[in-house]
Amino acid sequence: MYNVVKGNMKIHYSISELADMLSVSKETLRRWDKNGQLKPIRHPINNYRVYHKDQLRSFEKLGFLFQKREEFQELPIKQYKVIELFAGGGGLALGLEKSGLQCIMLNDIDKWACETLKKNRPHWNVIYEDISKIDFTPYMGAVDIMTGGFPCQSFSYAGKKLGFNDIRGTLFYEYARAVKEVQPAICIGENVRGLVNHDNGRTIQAMKDILTELGYTVLEPKILKAIFYRVPQKRERLVIVAIRNDLAHLPFIYPEPHTKIYSLKDALKKGELFNTDVSASSGQKYPKRKSEIMSLVPPGGYWRDLPFELQKEYMLKSYYLGGGKTGMARRMSWDEPCLTLTCAPAQKQTERCHPEETRPFTVKEYARIQTFPDDWEFMGTLTNQYKQIGNAVPVNLAYEIGCSIVKFMNQLQNNVERNTLRLEDAA
């Protein structure tokens, strides 16, 4: 039932790694250094400024670094079936499949996303349709798990508690309707971390209230940092888990973090994540003047690393506004995880420039940063492909979520089998 993998023994963390782990800036760490709160040391081999693992014991959120994790994959003891809604280009579904779950229906309203799913998995039941037009009742009793990355919508009214019928016309209503009609054992929703504070927290509270109304126990939503789950990207996803009330006595355990953080080099070069360098593929280009300016930005740098006059030329009115705007004119570096990918790699506010070449990442590079396998093909125009990849759940993160679902479902199945034996013995 288990595939055992030797654990990681990392003991030194760079300033960049620790900043990502704590969700603080490198400037904050430098300030802590100056006031004596947390001082880096010199690495015993390369003399780089790093933090020893033992220095991090006081940070509660880094407690996982000091817990022994034996990495293994718990395989399903029977076939568990999934409906995947808002499936997009397949990041979540692919990770769930990798964990041993079976997707029996996938839906999206994006034609090219559906074409991508059909191209790569001809046996998947992919339905290209407006979710509001789908009848889910035929799946009642035939599906164990419902998943979906429903778009974030505000449907709360100040001072008014909403119920299921009050949110008609929203995409979350359709997700909730599918849950109501199918009654899966567990449903998993994922979204951007901003949903936590959307509409002053009323949106997510309304979602939790509606799932509760439908007969589910909603766990405290959790933000998962992709960098802790073998993803070379500083991406965060909010996960909402709801368990049907009759099964809520069984614990659901969110995936445990890994201690190793992978860099952009791990994504694009041969190594632990991929067994070859990334292959050539199509990609967007910068306009001539933008390329000239971006060529002056060093690896890991951004617009403030440009000559003064070019800063003003490039930033225009944004130059005089507040905030760091660190995503603008940004060039990635090989030795750090990539910043969160967007749907448009050349967009001015969120550039993701290659560390050596002055260009956006290609489609294949984008896909690797999201940990899609190299044989996964994206359909549609270049814009369609970037959109599918940029919106996806990283495959390796989805795999970890899938493994947690498998563990939960195995507990459920073991309980069913024990109860069946008791009944047989009693008879």
N, C-alpha and C positions, 0 to 999 in steps of 0.2 A: 504493500500500500504506500510505501514511502520511497522517494528518491532522495538519498542523502547527499549533501554538498558540504564541503569543508567550510567553516566560518572564516570571516575576515578578522585580521589581527591589527588593524591600523591603530597607531598610537600618537601620531602627529597630525595636526590639522593646520592648514594655511590660514592666513587672515581672511582670504576670500571665502574659503570653505566655512569658517566659523561665522562669518557675517551672514552667509546664506542659512546656516543652521539655526541661528538665533533670530533671523529676520530683522537684522539691524544693518546699518551701513558700515563700510570699512572706516569711515570717518569717526563713527561712534566708538569702534574698537580702538582707534588711535587715541581718542579722548580718554578712554578708560586706561590706556597705557600711561598717559601723561599724569593722570591723577592717582595712579597706583592701584586702581581697582582690578585690572587684569593685564599683566605684562607678558608679551610674547618672549620666547626664548630662541636660541640659535639651534637649528637642526644639527645633530651630531655629525652628519655626513656632508650635507651640502651648504651648511651655514646659513640657510634661509631663516627668516623670522617665522616661527611657527608657535603653536600652542600644544603643550603636551596634554594628552588625554586626562591625566590626573588633575590638571588645572580647571577642568570643566565640571567637576563633581558638584559644584554649588548651583549649577543651572538645572532646575527641575525638569525643564523640557528636553534636556539632553540625557535624561536618566537611562534611556535605552542603550547608550554607549557602554554602560557598566553591567548590562544584563546579557548573559550568554545566550546567543541566538544560534540554535542548530537549524540550519536552513534545509528544509525538505519540502517536497510537494505531497500533500495528502490527496490521494486519488479518490474520485467518487466511488462509493460502494454500490451504487446503481446509477442509471442514467437520469440526470436531472435536466429538466427542460426550461428554456428561457424564452421570453418574448422581449425583444429589444426595440424600444421606441426611440424616435429621433436618432436613428442609427448613424447618420452621416457617412463618412468614409470608412467606418468599420473599426476604429481603434478600440473601443470598448468591447465590441462583439468578438474581435480577434483575440483579445486578452482573455475573455471568458472562455472561449474555445480552447485556448492554450492551457487553461486551468482544469479542463475536463468537462465543462458544461456544454450542453447542446442547445444552440439557438434554433427554435422551430418556426419562428416568424420574426422578421425585421421590417420596420416601416420607416420611411422618410418621404418628405414631399419634394426633396431635391432630386431631380431626374438623374443628374450625373453622379450623385452619391449612390443612388440605387444601381446605376450601371456599373459603378466600381465594385459594389458588393456582388452583383451577379457575375461579373468578369472573373473575380478571384475565387468565389465560392458558388459555382453553378448549382450545387445541391441545396443551398440556402433558400428558404421561402421568403423572398424579398417582395414586399408590397409597396409599389410606388403609388401613393395615394394621400390625400388630405386625411389626417388622422380622425377628423370629425365624422368622416363617412364610413369608418370601419366599425363593424359589429364584432365585438370581442367575445360575446357570449358562447360561441362554439368552443372556445378554449377553456371554459369553466371546468375545473377538475383535471385538466390535462397539462397544466403549466405550474411549475414549482416557483419560478422566479420571474419578476418583472423588473426590467432595468430601463433607464432612459435619461438622457441629458436634456430635459425640458428647458426651453428658453425662459429666462428670468422676466417675469411680468409683474407689475404692481397692480393688485386688485383689492387692496385694503382701503377701507374708509375710516377716517379718524373716529375713534370712540365706538365703532360698530364691529361686533364679532361676526365674521362671515361663516357661512356654512357651504356645503357642497353645491347647492343649487344657486348660490349667489355669485359664483365665479364662472357661470356659463359664458362661452365666447372666448375664454382664455385657453392657452395650450396646457396649462397645468390642470384645468378642468378635464381636458381630454385624457391626460395621463391618469388622473384620479378615477375617471369613468372606466378606463381600461382595468384599473385595479379592482374597482367595484364589480365589474362584470366577470373577471377571471378569478378573483380571490386567491392569488398566489400565496404561498407560505411566507415569502419575504419579497419586498420590493426595495430597489436601490435607485435613488435619484442622485444625479451628479450635476454640478453647476460651477460657475465661477465663484471664487471666495467672496466677491462683492455682494453676493446674495445675502450674506449674514447681516449686512447693514442696509440693505436695500429698503427704501421707504421707512427708514428709522427702525428696521427690524420687523415691521408689521407684515411684510410679504412672506418671510420664512415662517413666522408664527402662524399666519393664516394657512400655509401649506401643512404645517404640523397639525393644526386643529382639524383640518379637513380629513387627513389620513386617520386621525383618531376617531372622527365621526364615522368613518367607514369600517371601523373595527380593528384598527391596527395600533400597536404600541410603537411610538416613534422614539428612537434612541437620540441622544444628544448629537446633533450634526458635527462632523469632524472635518477639519481642513487637512488634507494630505499633501505634503510637499513631495513633488515628483523626484527631486534629487535624492530622497532617501529610498527610492524604489527602483534603482538601476536605470534612471532616466537622466541623460546629460543635459538637463534643461531646468531652469528656475521657474517651474510651472507649479501652480497650486490649484487643487480642485476641492470643492466642497462636496462631501458625501452625506446623503441623508438615507438612513436605514429605517425601514418600518417592518415590523414583524406582526403577523396575524395574532390577535389576542390569545387564541387557544394554544399558541406555540411560544408565547412571549416569556415563558419560564426558562427557555433555552437561551444560553448566552451567545451573543454575536461578538466576536473579537475582531477589531479592526486590524489590518495587516501591521506587523511589527516592522519598524524601520531597519534598513541595512546601515552599516557604519561607513561603507565606502561611498564616496561621491565621485561620479564620473564627469569627465570634462568634454569639451567639444572635440578634442583630439580623439577621445574614445568613440565618439559618434562617427567621425569621418575617416578615421584611419583603422588599419587592421589592429585588433586587440581583443580584449575580453568580450566586448559587446558584439563585434562583427569580425568575421574571419578574413575579410579583404578590405582594402581601401574602397571608399565610395566610388561607384562608377559614374561616368559622365552622363549628364542628362540636360534637358532644356531648363531655362530659367529666365527670369526677368532681367532687364538691364537698366542701368541708370542713364538719364540724359547726359549729354556731353559735359555741361557745366557742373552738374552735380557730381559726376565722376571725377572731375578735376579737383573739386573741393574735398570729396571723400578720400581721395588718394593721399591727402596730407594728414589724415587722422591715424594715429598709431594703434596697434593692437590693444584692445581694452580701453581705448579712448573714446571721446565723444566731442561735441561741438566746442567745448571750452579748451580743447587742445589745438584748435585752429588759430592761426594768426588773428590778431584783434580785428582787423578790417574784414576778414572773411567771416568771423563770427557774426558780425552785424549784417553782412550781405546774406548769409545763409538763413539766419534766424528771423530777419525782418522784425516785425512788431514783437514777436516772442522774446527777442533779446531783452526788451525792457520790462518784461513781466516777471513776476516772482516764481520761485520754484527752481529746482535743479534741472528739470527737463533732460534727465540723463539718457533717455532713450533716443534723443535726436542726434543725427550724424554719428551714430554709434557703430563702432567696429568691434566685433567679438575678438576674444583671444583664445588661443589653443588650450591654455591650461585652466580654464574655468568652464563651468556649465554655461550653455547658451542662455540668454534671456528668453523669456516666454515668447514663443512664436505667435505671430498674428496671421490674419488671413491675407495680408498684403505686405510682403517683405521689403518693398521699396518705398512704402509710405513714409512721408517726412517725419511724422511724430514717433515712429517706431521702427527706424532702420535696424536691420540686422545684417551688417556687412561682413563678408568673408574676412577671416583674420589676415590673409595674405593678398588675395586678389581683390580689386576694387569692384565689387559686384554683390548683389544679393545672393543668398543661398539658392542653389538649384532645387528642383522638385525632389530629386533623390536625396540631396543633403537635408532638406526639410523633413522628409519622411524618416531618415535615420535619426534625426534629433528627437523625433516623436517615437522612436524605437519600432517603427514598422519594419518588417523583414524586407529584404531587397527584392523579393519576387512579388511583392504586393503592387499591383498596377492601379494607377488612378486615371479615371476617364474624364473626358471633357476638355475644355480649353485650359490653357495655363492658369488663368484666373480661377476656373472651377477647381483645378487640382490643388492650388495653394489654399483655397477656401476649405476644402475637405480636410487637408492636413492640419491647417491652423486651428480648426475647430475641434479636432479629435482629442479624445483622452489618450495619453501615451500608452502604447500597448503594454509595456512592462508594468506600469501602474495598474492598468486594467487587469492584468494577470494576477497581481497581488490581491486585488479586490475579489477576483474570482476564487482564489484559494481560500479566502475567508468565508465566502459563500459556501464552498464545498465543505469546509469544516462544520459549518452550521447545519447544512443539510444532512451530513453524515450522522451528526448527533440525533437529528430528528428520525432518520431511518433506523438507527440503532434502538431508539426508544420504541418505535413501532414494532420492530422485530422482538424485543423483550416482552412487550405487552401481548403480542401474539402467542409467544411461548407460554406465558402465564395462563392465558385463556385455554390453550390446548391442554396444559397440565391440570387445570381446574376441571376440565371436562372429563 
